[in-house]
Amino acid sequence: MKIIIIGDGKVGYSLAEQLSKEDNDVIVIDKDPDALRRANENLDVLCIRGNGVSTKVLFEAGIDEADVLIAATASDEMNMVCCLTGKKLGAAHTVARIRDPEYADELSLIKNELGLDMVINPERAAAREISRILRFPEAVNIETFAKGQVEMVEIKITDNMPISGMKIRDISDFVSSSILIGAVLREDEAIIPKGDFQIKTGDIAYIVGKPASITKFCRKIGLYAQKIKNVMIVGGGRIAYYLAKFLEESGMRIKIIESSHERCLTLSELLPEALIIHGDGSDESLLYSENLQEMGAFVSLTGHDEDNLMLALLAKQAGVPKVIAKISRNNYVNLIKSLGIDSIVNPGQITTNLILMFVRGLKNALGNPIKSLYRIVNNQAEALEFTINEPAKFLGIPLKHLKISKDILVAVIVRKNEIIIPHGNDSIKRGDSVILIAKNRQIFDLNEIISTEGSVD
């Protein structure tokens, strides 16, 4: 596919990097020569310096033959105009990043009126992910599939868990709950485990199943769900606003600390139920005077990764049960996890995943489309959801008789309201949603990785 990306910031660069790896023809447009230099030196993409609204620049990039135009500049308005112009000049599909909360209630109208195929709000998406984690505090991270019928929860295995030292095949019998351990991260290595794989202390395990089954599993291994009542947020930006709205719906009490007096006044108007405090969130005495140690959760959402990291460590030291930090740079992820911080959220990575899902769905629009896509296990694996709309040779054949590619796991089959953790005698039927976990591989179609005959590599 021919894909034009306007804006070479963190999201634009990440998209260009991933999409070029997937054998797409990627063109990046930006006015900043330094940003383009980095992409030109490190990625297999064509870089064009110029304004993404300019018809001359767009024609130079080949807009009339483009399959997808992605506008990810710092300006919402410019992104909308880029997409509108690109559509008029021949781009088949357009994607715009729109971040301002003032547009939040109008996104569907904007999408329809401008002919946009996808609108993404990174801060709102990040806030939704944080709210999911806070509703399930035992998890490092949590993703949803099949309209919430299936969850994938990331947990760290500790010494006191009875499954430490246990083989995968024995765990289901022990917990008497229909769950699946779909992937394991051990010492920075992603593993798609088989039945004889032994879980060890320190592993990060990815548990897949119905929400009720996962809750039962967590209780059985000693992770007790304790509802969070009070949340302290440092940083009053867009993510904090959206997060407070989501958490208020769950009945949590919110306290936001923000250094800008003007922003505090705005938040007080927008969030009348939340307590807004004007002050320096990096001031330890202020945090303790606001009862940091009594909070059920702490979320650091300042504009600086270093501050978020230090604040999260301070909250952890104060004994806050659940600590979440926003991080913008991927190279900090492993460091932060090694320091014991519970969860991290990267808005740029969330945005990249959503757009990747959209692009792959276009490649397979006539077949069995991708409904969900998450990059997991330090980006070494992906969890994907396909809906089986079209006939295929593998339908109705027991999984034990199919040839499935190496390092691919059929994790869950969703059949209407039935959630199936598949075994050898189960089969895939038309109309099913199928959730896969794949290591070091980009999948566009189930026919690529499932065969009824011969050997599949």
Number of C-alpha atoms within 10 A of each C-alpha: 18 17 26 28 25 28 25 27 17 16 22 23 21 19 25 27 17 15 22 18 15 14 11 15 18 24 22 26 25 21 15 14 14 11 18 21 13 13 21 15 9 9 17 18 19 16 23 20 15 17 18 28 19 13 15 13 16 25 15 11 23 17 26 16 15 25 19 25 26 25 30 26 24 14 14 18 14 20 24 26 16 27 27 19 20 28 21 13 17 16 23 16 20 28 25 28 24 25 20 14 16 8 14 14 9 10 17 13 11 16 17 11 10 15 17 19 16 18 20 19 20 23 25 22 19 24 23 18 20 25 20 18 20 28 17 19 24 23 23 23 22 23 19 21 25 21 9 10 15 22 21 24 23 24 21 18 18 16 11 10 16 15 21 18 13 15 17 18 15 13 21 15 10 14 18 12 18 19 24 20 23 24 28 25 20 16 9 13 10 19 19 19 17 15 11 11 15 16 21 20 15 15 17 22 23 24 23 27 27 24 18 15 18 21 18 19 23 19 14 17 17 12 16 14 15 12 12 19 15 17 23 25 22 27 25 25 16 19 24 26 20 20 22 25 19 18 22 14 8 14 11 19 18 23 20 24 25 24 17 14 12 10 15 21 14 12 22 15 11 12 17 9 14 19 15 21 22 16 18 16 22 19 10 14 12 15 21 13 9 15 12 22 18 15 22 22 24 26 26 29 26 26 14 13 17 13 19 24 23 14 26 30 20 18 26 21 10 16 16 20 18 24 27 27 27 25 26 19 13 13 9 14 16 11 11 18 13 9 12 12 19 22 22 24 19 18 23 22 23 21 22 24 20 17 22 18 20 20 21 21 20 18 15 13 14 10 20 23 24 27 19 22 24 22 18 21 22 14 13 16 22 22 24 23 25 24 21 20 15 12 12 18 11 20 16 12 16 15 20 12 14 19 17 22 15 12 17 21 19 19 24 25 25 23 16 10 8 11 17 17 17 18 13 11 10 15 17 21 19 15 15 16 25 24 24 20 23 25 21 12 13 13 17 22 18 20 15 11 16 19 18 17 12 8 11 14 9
